[in-house]
Amino acid sequence: MRSNELILYRDFKHGNILGLASVIMSGEDADAKSHMTDFAGELVELAVSHGYSGNLWQAYLTYLIANNENAFSTSCEMRGMPNGSIAEAALFDLSIFRELFVMDLSEMDGICGTDFSRMLTDYTVDRDRSRLFNKRIRDSIMELRDRLAAAESDEDFTAKTAQFYKEFGVGKFGLHKAFRVEHTDAGVKIVPITNILHVQLEDLVGYESAKKKLVDNTEAFLAGRPCNNCLLFGDAGTGKSSSIKGILNRYYDRGLRMIEIYKHQFRDLNDVIDQIKTRNYRFIIYMDDLSFEDFETDYKYLKAVIEGGLEKKPENILIYATSNRRHIVREKNSDKDDRDDDLHSNDTVQEKLSLSYRFGETIYFGRPDKKQFNEIVKAIAARSDLHMSEEELLLEANKWELGHGGLSGRCAQQFIDHMLSGGAREGGG
């Protein structure tokens, strides 16, 4: 095996499997059988966690190729095959991967005195029991594996890899939609969210004008046209967060990615931006339920990032936030009271308003009236196949909302969930 000769493709996640294969194929390991058992076990664990089937060795190699961020893969994403020395280095590396692709695992069995190759090259999986974390990612890896296995030359293998990077991207940003931020000892880390709610904009009943503003702004962002940071504000439970999740699901295929960040992480915003500003995706930094008490000052970090710092905000980054407050930072009557101890009370007011003013697009989500609430209930009931007479449905819904937060889309959804869980049999809530 020539995996130690790779130039660009290095530092693999799960690279220990590759290392075990190299040690076994060297034929110089006195504990080869134990290593072969570890090799087979780790391939099976990867298959179970990611939903792979068929040739697990080739699936594993494809996983390494799809996830390795290097000079070649990041140049290819959404642009295609580069020219020059990077392409030459990639051809060299991927020719080694092609050798690994056609390696006969029965040779490893022969060295180790085991009988694992048949299982590892024709692995079957119970789809119902697999701990599959993302079907879409699984399918893209399996499709690439099959294309690479059919490659007729090193050049063809490399071209198919470059095309995958162009279509899907590479690494965590290529294969995942949404991310969160973690602060580790090694610094700020952007971590994929592997299980997200598949909310569609169409699932939100009503609010057509508000949704259109959000869609139009996002379309402009993706097209590279002038656009604005967005603040979605209004009553609780009216669909602000759901709308942003719907935007992500609608535009993921066009290169949109979303990073969720909380207000206690605002000091890490510059580090987050540094990690994504040169990538060929469009990133929305998402801040849910954004609000500050008058004694909290972390909002100043956000102000500097949105507008005000010396460094220009990258064109591939936009900020979308939701808040129940139009002005985000809590205001007090004393802020406007001339008797307050602050000699420049107007400056205090302007300081607190300045954050919301830096969102160029503000979109209001108001609480529905009774008629609108009933329409939301009927729409969700129809979508959920809840079969009740309209009269009974609305009667129970109106009882429910009196004790569960009042008129809102969230309350309507909770009511339908209650009825589907058995509330209808119990006579409602």
Kinemage of the C-alpha trace (Angstrom):
@kinemage 1
@onewidth
@group {chain A} dominant
@subgroup {mainchain}
@vectorlist {calphas} color= white
{ca met a 1} P 0.000 0.000 0.000
{ca arg a 2} L 1.216 3.482 -0.874
{ca ser a 3} L -1.013 5.542 1.423
{ca asn a 4} L 2.077 7.020 3.093
{ca glu a 5} L 2.974 8.682 -0.237
{ca leu a 6} L -0.122 10.900 -0.390
{ca ile a 7} L 0.623 14.592 -0.926
{ca leu a 8} L -2.677 16.427 -0.461
{ca tyr a 9} L -4.939 13.851 1.157
{ca arg a 10} L -3.851 13.681 4.780
{ca asp a 11} L -5.136 13.861 8.372
{ca phe a 12} L -8.148 11.648 7.758
{ca lys a 13} L -10.984 11.221 10.198
{ca his a 14} L -11.175 7.453 10.814
{ca gly a 15} L -7.693 7.258 9.265
{ca asn a 16} L -6.859 4.446 11.693
{ca ile a 17} L -8.710 2.009 9.397
{ca leu a 18} L -6.366 2.921 6.561
{ca gly a 19} L -3.429 2.518 8.921
{ca leu a 20} L -4.564 -0.970 9.963
{ca ala a 21} L -4.883 -2.027 6.326
{ca ser a 22} L -1.375 -0.785 5.603
{ca val a 23} L 0.099 -2.669 8.549
{ca ile a 24} L -1.692 -5.886 7.570
{ca met a 25} L -0.695 -5.697 3.885
{ca ser a 26} L 2.945 -5.176 4.824
{ca gly a 27} L 2.983 -8.824 5.926
{ca glu a 28} L 5.401 -7.985 8.706
{ca asp a 29} L 2.972 -7.794 11.626
{ca ala a 30} L 3.145 -10.596 14.183
{ca asp a 31} L -0.323 -9.685 15.462
{ca ala a 32} L -1.943 -9.502 12.034
{ca lys a 33} L -5.050 -11.492 12.957
{ca ser a 34} L -5.896 -9.128 15.806
{ca his a 35} L -5.398 -6.124 13.538
{ca met a 36} L -7.605 -7.723 10.863
{ca thr a 37} L -10.335 -8.162 13.467
{ca asp a 38} L -10.012 -4.483 14.425
{ca phe a 39} L -10.040 -3.509 10.735
{ca ala a 40} L -13.243 -5.461 10.055
{ca gly a 41} L -14.910 -4.260 13.248
{ca glu a 42} L -14.272 -0.582 12.538
{ca leu a 43} L -15.528 -0.890 8.966
{ca val a 44} L -18.735 -2.487 10.230
{ca glu a 45} L -19.182 0.189 12.908
{ca leu a 46} L -18.804 2.884 10.239
{ca ala a 47} L -21.329 1.058 8.070
{ca val a 48} L -23.854 0.847 10.897
{ca ser a 49} L -23.491 4.506 11.915
{ca his a 50} L -23.560 5.849 8.336
{ca gly a 51} L -25.847 3.324 6.624
{ca tyr a 52} L -23.274 1.918 4.167
{ca ser a 53} L -23.778 -1.399 2.408
{ca gly a 54} L -22.093 -3.430 -0.328
{ca asn a 55} L -18.326 -3.002 -0.529
{ca leu a 56} L -17.470 -1.378 2.806
{ca trp a 57} L -13.797 -0.937 1.940
{ca gln a 58} L -14.679 1.135 -1.116
{ca ala a 59} L -17.363 2.988 0.859
{ca tyr a 60} L -14.746 3.864 3.470
{ca leu a 61} L -12.263 5.137 0.863
{ca thr a 62} L -15.053 7.211 -0.712
{ca tyr a 63} L -15.896 8.623 2.718
{ca leu a 64} L -12.243 9.722 3.084
{ca ile a 65} L -12.258 11.368 -0.339
{ca ala a 66} L -15.590 13.143 0.203
{ca asn a 67} L -14.616 14.556 3.598
{ca asn a 68} L -10.978 15.557 3.138
{ca glu a 69} L -10.569 19.315 2.853
{ca asn a 70} L -7.357 20.095 0.987
{ca ala a 71} L -6.101 22.480 -1.683
{ca phe a 72} L -7.607 20.411 -4.494
{ca ser a 73} L -10.996 19.579 -2.986
{ca thr a 74} L -11.711 23.127 -1.809
{ca ser a 75} L -10.665 24.497 -5.214
{ca cys a 76} L -13.113 22.163 -6.923
{ca glu a 77} L -16.162 22.890 -4.797
{ca met a 78} L -18.738 24.669 -6.923
{ca arg a 79} L -16.047 25.559 -9.506
{ca gly a 80} L -14.803 22.296 -10.918
{ca met a 81} L -11.404 20.953 -11.855
{ca pro a 82} L -8.520 23.430 -11.347
{ca asn a 83} L -5.466 23.661 -13.556
{ca gly a 84} L -1.757 23.549 -12.797
{ca ser a 85} L 0.254 21.853 -10.105
{ca ile a 86} L -2.661 21.291 -7.714
{ca ala a 87} L -4.366 19.168 -10.353
{ca glu a 88} L -1.148 17.199 -10.888
{ca ala a 89} L -0.760 16.529 -7.176
{ca ala a 90} L -4.399 15.466 -6.973
{ca leu a 91} L -3.984 13.079 -9.904
{ca phe a 92} L -1.013 11.478 -8.121
{ca asp a 93} L -2.952 11.078 -4.864
{ca leu a 94} L -6.136 9.822 -6.470
{ca ser a 95} L -4.221 7.286 -8.541
{ca ile a 96} L -3.149 5.793 -5.190
{ca phe a 97} L -6.760 5.787 -4.046
{ca arg a 98} L -7.692 3.977 -7.251
{ca glu a 99} L -5.118 1.291 -6.441
{ca leu a 100} L -6.683 0.963 -3.000
{ca phe a 101} L -10.145 0.741 -4.575
{ca val a 102} L -9.277 -2.410 -6.501
{ca met a 103} L -7.328 -4.043 -3.671
{ca asp a 104} L -8.477 -7.627 -3.068
{ca leu a 105} L -9.390 -7.972 0.602
{ca ser a 106} L -9.063 -11.748 0.331
{ca glu a 107} L -5.294 -11.144 0.286
{ca met a 108} L -5.643 -9.699 3.791
{ca asp a 109} L -7.581 -12.803 4.853
{ca gly a 110} L -4.783 -14.930 3.463
{ca ile a 111} L -2.170 -13.037 5.451
{ca cys a 112} L -4.177 -13.120 8.683
{ca gly a 113} L -5.884 -16.506 8.468
{ca thr a 114} L -9.345 -14.926 8.664
{ca asp a 115} L -12.495 -15.029 6.525
{ca phe a 116} L -13.872 -11.481 6.564
{ca ser a 117} L -13.469 -10.361 2.940
{ca arg a 118} L -16.810 -11.734 1.702
{ca met a 119} L -18.737 -9.906 4.445
{ca leu a 120} L -16.795 -6.678 3.967
{ca thr a 121} L -17.311 -6.565 0.198
{ca asp a 122} L -20.965 -7.638 0.192
{ca tyr a 123} L -22.325 -6.189 3.404
{ca thr a 124} L -26.094 -6.093 3.839
{ca val a 125} L -27.892 -3.774 6.216
{ca asp a 126} L -31.280 -3.774 7.880
{ca arg a 127} L -32.480 -0.291 6.913
{ca asp a 128} L -35.054 -0.260 9.692
{ca arg a 129} L -32.450 -0.891 12.386
{ca ser a 130} L -29.504 1.091 11.025
{ca arg a 131} L -28.451 4.092 13.149
{ca leu a 132} L -28.491 6.165 9.988
{ca phe a 133} L -27.781 9.820 10.754
{ca asn a 134} L -28.405 11.297 7.299
{ca lys a 135} L -29.884 9.412 4.347
{ca arg a 136} L -29.017 12.134 1.843
{ca ile a 137} L -25.335 12.055 2.782
{ca arg a 138} L -25.335 8.245 2.714
{ca asp a 139} L -26.802 8.192 -0.780
{ca ser a 140} L -24.311 10.736 -2.130
{ca ile a 141} L -21.372 8.704 -0.767
{ca met a 142} L -22.758 5.459 -2.207
{ca glu a 143} L -23.334 7.029 -5.632
{ca leu a 144} L -19.788 8.414 -5.700
{ca arg a 145} L -18.421 5.015 -4.656
{ca asp a 146} L -20.123 3.329 -7.579
{ca arg a 147} L -18.885 5.950 -10.035
{ca leu a 148} L -15.319 5.694 -8.774
{ca ala a 149} L -15.401 1.900 -8.887
{ca ala a 150} L -16.353 2.139 -12.570
{ca ala a 151} L -13.582 4.642 -13.436
{ca glu a 152} L -11.588 3.496 -16.471
{ca ser a 153} L -8.356 5.374 -15.696
{ca asp a 154} L -6.634 7.512 -13.075
{ca glu a 155} L -7.718 10.591 -15.013
{ca asp a 156} L -11.325 9.400 -15.065
{ca phe a 157} L -11.195 8.663 -11.333
{ca thr a 158} L -9.874 12.179 -10.681
{ca ala a 159} L -12.432 13.831 -12.971
{ca lys a 160} L -15.308 12.021 -11.239
{ca thr a 161} L -13.964 13.133 -7.852
{ca ala a 162} L -13.670 16.754 -9.015
{ca gln a 163} L -17.227 16.662 -10.356
{ca phe a 164} L -18.494 15.400 -6.996
{ca tyr a 165} L -16.758 18.284 -5.211
{ca lys a 166} L -18.293 20.744 -7.659
{ca glu a 167} L -21.813 19.366 -7.166
{ca phe a 168} L -21.791 18.543 -3.452
{ca gly a 169} L -18.788 20.369 -2.000
{ca val a 170} L -16.304 18.795 0.363
{ca gly a 171} L -16.086 17.963 4.031
{ca lys a 172} L -18.544 19.141 6.614
{ca phe a 173} L -19.681 22.202 4.662
{ca gly a 174} L -20.262 20.179 1.523
{ca leu a 175} L -22.238 17.371 3.085
{ca his a 176} L -24.175 19.123 5.861
{ca lys a 177} L -26.767 21.893 5.956
{ca ala a 178} L -26.554 23.263 9.460
{ca phe a 179} L -23.883 23.779 12.109
{ca arg a 180} L -23.348 24.908 15.668
{ca val a 181} L -20.324 26.497 17.319
{ca glu a 182} L -18.241 24.932 20.060
{ca his a 183} L -15.439 26.580 21.999
{ca thr a 184} L -12.726 23.981 22.635
{ca asp a 185} L -9.223 24.093 24.064
{ca ala a 186} L -7.977 24.208 20.481
{ca gly a 187} L -10.185 27.200 19.673
{ca val a 188} L -13.507 27.782 17.964
{ca lys a 189} L -14.904 24.746 16.148
{ca ile a 190} L -17.814 24.648 13.708
{ca val a 191} L -19.633 21.336 14.204
{ca pro a 192} L -22.281 19.799 11.891
{ca ile a 193} L -25.825 19.323 13.164
{ca thr a 194} L -26.698 15.894 11.784
{ca asn a 195} L -30.358 15.719 12.780
{ca ile a 196} L -32.359 18.796 11.856
{ca leu a 197} L -36.083 19.396 11.508
{ca his a 198} L -37.174 19.285 7.870
{ca val a 199} L -39.459 22.300 8.005
{ca gln a 200} L -40.650 23.714 4.704
{ca leu a 201} L -41.799 27.282 4.164
{ca glu a 202} L -45.079 25.904 2.865
{ca asp a 203} L -45.686 24.312 6.277
{ca leu a 204} L -46.166 27.763 7.788
{ca val a 205} L -49.776 28.735 7.191
{ca gly a 206} L -50.295 32.412 6.362
{ca tyr a 207} L -47.668 35.161 6.715
{ca glu a 208} L -47.272 35.224 2.932
{ca ser a 209} L -45.979 38.809 2.840
{ca ala a 210} L -43.409 38.128 5.568
{ca lys a 211} L -42.226 34.938 3.885
{ca lys a 212} L -41.927 36.689 0.523
{ca lys a 213} L -39.654 39.357 2.016
{ca leu a 214} L -37.446 36.644 3.487
{ca val a 215} L -37.385 34.674 0.235
{ca asp a 216} L -36.618 37.743 -1.892
{ca asn a 217} L -33.746 38.759 0.372
{ca thr a 218} L -32.313 35.224 0.378
{ca glu a 219} L -32.630 34.952 -3.408
{ca ala a 220} L -30.683 38.191 -3.766
{ca phe a 221} L -28.010 36.886 -1.384
{ca leu a 222} L -27.576 33.654 -3.339
{ca ala a 223} L -27.406 35.552 -6.627
{ca gly a 224} L -24.748 37.933 -5.316
{ca arg a 225} L -27.051 40.932 -5.485
{ca pro a 226} L -27.368 43.574 -2.745
{ca cys a 227} L -29.211 42.186 0.284
{ca asn a 228} L -29.632 42.851 3.986
{ca asn a 229} L -29.225 41.181 7.338
{ca cys a 230} L -32.716 40.220 8.514
{ca leu a 231} L -34.439 40.575 11.863
{ca leu a 232} L -37.660 38.601 12.230
{ca phe a 233} L -39.547 39.993 15.200
{ca gly a 234} L -42.981 39.669 16.713
{ca asp a 235} L -45.094 37.542 18.996
{ca ala a 236} L -43.950 34.174 20.325
{ca gly a 237} L -44.974 31.070 18.399
{ca thr a 238} L -45.772 32.832 15.133
{ca gly a 239} L -43.260 30.993 12.907
{ca lys a 240} L -40.150 33.172 12.914
{ca ser a 241} L -37.714 30.331 13.570
{ca ser a 242} L -39.645 27.932 11.348
{ca ser a 243} L -39.374 30.386 8.456
{ca ile a 244} L -35.597 30.527 8.711
{ca lys a 245} L -35.366 26.726 8.897
{ca gly a 246} L -37.605 26.570 5.840
{ca ile a 247} L -35.259 28.927 4.003
{ca leu a 248} L -32.337 26.585 4.717
{ca asn a 249} L -34.192 23.523 3.459
{ca arg a 250} L -35.352 25.309 0.306
{ca tyr a 251} L -31.954 26.685 -0.704
{ca tyr a 252} L -29.463 24.110 0.539
{ca asp a 253} L -29.064 22.732 -2.987
{ca arg a 254} L -27.963 26.170 -4.154
{ca gly a 255} L -25.076 26.299 -1.705
{ca leu a 256} L -26.791 27.825 1.331
{ca arg a 257} L -25.489 26.751 4.731
{ca met a 258} L -26.536 27.896 8.213
{ca ile a 259} L -24.531 28.297 11.417
{ca glu a 260} L -26.461 28.696 14.658
{ca ile a 261} L -24.786 30.830 17.291
{ca tyr a 262} L -25.952 31.947 20.729
{ca lys a 263} L -25.419 35.316 22.311
{ca his a 264} L -22.860 34.006 24.802
{ca gln a 265} L -20.759 33.015 21.749
{ca phe a 266} L -20.687 36.442 20.112
{ca arg a 267} L -17.069 36.883 21.129
{ca asp a 268} L -16.292 33.975 18.789
{ca leu a 269} L -18.009 35.560 15.800
{ca asn a 270} L -14.811 36.820 14.192
{ca asp a 271} L -13.206 33.384 14.486
{ca val a 272} L -16.285 31.791 12.907
{ca ile a 273} L -16.204 34.274 10.033
{ca asp a 274} L -12.497 33.638 9.461
{ca gln a 275} L -13.230 29.938 8.968
{ca ile a 276} L -15.972 30.412 6.372
{ca lys a 277} L -15.211 33.614 4.485
{ca thr a 278} L -13.085 31.906 1.814
{ca arg a 279} L -15.397 28.929 1.250
{ca asn a 280} L -17.546 28.732 -1.850
{ca tyr a 281} L -20.858 28.588 -0.016
{ca arg a 282} L -23.310 31.200 1.173
{ca phe a 283} L -23.580 31.197 4.953
{ca ile a 284} L -26.395 32.510 7.104
{ca ile a 285} L -25.362 33.045 10.716
{ca tyr a 286} L -28.560 32.310 12.606
{ca met a 287} L -29.401 33.795 16.006
{ca asp a 288} L -32.631 32.575 17.534
{ca asp a 289} L -34.610 34.441 20.197
{ca leu a 290} L -32.147 37.318 20.257
{ca ser a 291} L -32.629 39.724 23.156
{ca phe a 292} L -30.530 41.467 25.762
{ca glu a 293} L -31.249 42.901 29.156
{ca asp a 294} L -30.030 46.434 29.739
{ca phe a 295} L -27.056 45.214 31.809
{ca glu a 296} L -25.804 42.796 29.125
{ca thr a 297} L -23.141 44.202 26.814
{ca asp a 298} L -22.264 41.276 24.508
{ca tyr a 299} L -24.510 42.793 21.844
{ca lys a 300} L -21.659 45.208 21.124
{ca tyr a 301} L -19.650 42.333 19.613
{ca leu a 302} L -22.533 41.686 17.237
{ca lys a 303} L -22.784 45.347 16.294
{ca ala a 304} L -19.124 45.413 15.306
{ca val a 305} L -19.513 42.321 13.129
{ca ile a 306} L -22.654 43.498 11.372
{ca glu a 307} L -21.317 46.937 10.621
{ca gly a 308} L -18.753 49.114 12.257
{ca gly a 309} L -15.481 47.188 12.323
{ca leu a 310} L -12.562 48.013 10.071
{ca glu a 311} L -12.819 44.708 8.204
{ca lys a 312} L -15.591 44.491 5.611
{ca lys a 313} L -18.103 41.720 6.229
{ca pro a 314} L -17.532 38.990 3.615
{ca glu a 315} L -20.048 38.842 0.775
{ca asn a 316} L -20.813 35.180 1.427
{ca ile a 317} L -22.102 35.812 4.963
{ca leu a 318} L -25.452 37.164 6.113
{ca ile a 319} L -27.057 37.346 9.554
{ca tyr a 320} L -30.639 36.281 10.221
{ca ala a 321} L -32.026 36.695 13.738
{ca thr a 322} L -35.354 36.232 15.479
{ca ser a 323} L -36.564 38.181 18.473
{ca asn a 324} L -39.759 38.893 20.344
{ca arg a 325} L -38.497 42.472 20.712
{ca arg a 326} L -38.369 44.917 17.840
{ca his a 327} L -35.408 46.729 19.380
{ca ile a 328} L -33.678 43.622 20.804
{ca val a 329} L -32.038 45.430 23.748
{ca arg a 330} L -34.441 46.063 26.611
{ca glu a 331} L -35.403 49.693 27.089
{ca lys a 332} L -36.646 51.287 30.297
{ca asn a 333} L -38.713 54.384 30.817
{ca ser a 334} L -35.784 55.803 32.743
{ca asp a 335} L -33.746 55.778 29.534
{ca lys a 336} L -35.967 58.589 28.297
{ca asp a 337} L -36.380 60.319 31.615
{ca asp a 338} L -34.455 63.558 31.905
{ca arg a 339} L -34.175 62.944 35.615
{ca asp a 340} L -32.095 59.825 35.050
{ca asp a 341} L -28.512 59.946 36.330
{ca asp a 342} L -27.230 59.663 32.761
{ca leu a 343} L -26.540 63.228 31.644
{ca his a 344} L -26.902 62.193 28.017
{ca ser a 345} L -30.045 60.095 28.086
{ca asn a 346} L -30.589 60.363 24.323
{ca asp a 347} L -27.189 58.741 23.763
{ca thr a 348} L -28.283 55.840 25.967
{ca val a 349} L -31.439 55.360 23.929
{ca gln a 350} L -29.563 55.517 20.620
{ca glu a 351} L -26.986 53.021 21.853
{ca lys a 352} L -29.713 50.494 22.576
{ca leu a 353} L -31.532 51.101 19.292
{ca ser a 354} L -28.399 50.955 17.152
{ca leu a 355} L -28.246 47.143 17.068
{ca ser a 356} L -31.711 46.686 15.550
{ca tyr a 357} L -31.012 49.499 13.090
{ca arg a 358} L -28.127 47.480 11.667
{ca phe a 359} L -30.554 44.887 10.362
{ca gly a 360} L -31.503 46.355 6.997
{ca glu a 361} L -34.586 44.135 6.680
{ca thr a 362} L -37.031 43.858 9.578
{ca ile a 363} L -39.949 41.476 9.123
{ca tyr a 364} L -42.930 41.398 11.477
{ca phe a 365} L -44.718 38.209 12.526
{ca gly a 366} L -47.861 39.136 14.420
{ca arg a 367} L -50.186 36.979 16.490
{ca pro a 368} L -53.140 35.728 14.379
{ca asp a 369} L -56.687 36.777 15.157
{ca lys a 370} L -59.361 34.156 15.903
{ca lys a 371} L -60.290 33.662 12.258
{ca gln a 372} L -56.683 33.264 11.177
{ca phe a 373} L -56.014 30.876 14.062
{ca asn a 374} L -58.924 28.703 12.959
{ca glu a 375} L -57.583 28.644 9.402
{ca ile a 376} L -54.162 27.534 10.721
{ca val a 377} L -55.777 24.773 12.772
{ca lys a 378} L -57.755 23.495 9.787
{ca ala a 379} L -54.702 23.541 7.516
{ca ile a 380} L -52.508 21.650 9.996
{ca ala a 381} L -55.289 19.147 10.696
{ca ala a 382} L -55.705 18.442 6.982
{ca arg a 383} L -51.953 18.051 6.508
{ca ser a 384} L -51.785 15.700 9.511
{ca asp a 385} L -54.755 13.548 8.416
{ca leu a 386} L -56.687 14.362 11.572
{ca his a 387} L -60.259 13.441 10.747
{ca met a 388} L -62.804 15.421 12.767
{ca ser a 389} L -65.767 17.521 11.855
{ca glu a 390} L -64.823 21.160 11.403
{ca glu a 391} L -67.212 22.197 14.148
{ca glu a 392} L -65.715 19.788 16.686
{ca leu a 393} L -62.160 20.566 15.585
{ca leu a 394} L -62.520 24.316 16.080
{ca leu a 395} L -64.439 23.903 19.325
{ca glu a 396} L -61.655 21.812 20.823
{ca ala a 397} L -58.969 24.103 19.377
{ca asn a 398} L -60.532 27.151 20.989
{ca lys a 399} L -60.710 25.346 24.328
{ca trp a 400} L -57.082 24.380 23.980
{ca glu a 401} L -55.712 27.818 23.185
{ca leu a 402} L -57.301 29.362 26.279
{ca gly a 403} L -55.025 27.315 28.518
{ca his a 404} L -51.963 27.005 26.292
{ca gly a 405} L -50.562 30.390 25.436
{ca gly a 406} L -53.290 31.921 23.335
{ca leu a 407} L -53.591 32.361 19.580
{ca ser a 408} L -50.458 31.365 17.681
{ca gly a 409} L -49.257 28.901 15.078
{ca arg a 410} L -47.242 27.071 17.722
{ca cys a 411} L -50.350 26.649 19.879
{ca ala a 412} L -52.251 25.318 16.859
{ca gln a 413} L -49.533 22.751 16.152
{ca gln a 414} L -49.416 21.689 19.793
{ca phe a 415} L -53.174 21.221 19.754
{ca ile a 416} L -53.018 19.008 16.659
{ca asp a 417} L -50.166 16.971 18.184
{ca his a 418} L -52.276 16.548 21.331
{ca met a 419} L -55.238 15.306 19.353
{ca leu a 420} L -53.111 12.898 17.303
{ca ser a 421} L -51.546 11.499 20.471
{ca gly a 422} L -54.921 10.470 21.851
{ca gly a 423} L -56.586 13.693 22.865
{ca ala a 424} L -59.338 13.095 20.308
{ca arg a 425} L -60.242 9.804 21.971
{ca glu a 426} L -60.254 11.467 25.381
{ca gly a 427} L -62.621 14.190 24.295
{ca gly a 428} L -60.035 16.942 23.657
{ca gly a 429} L -58.152 19.147 26.022
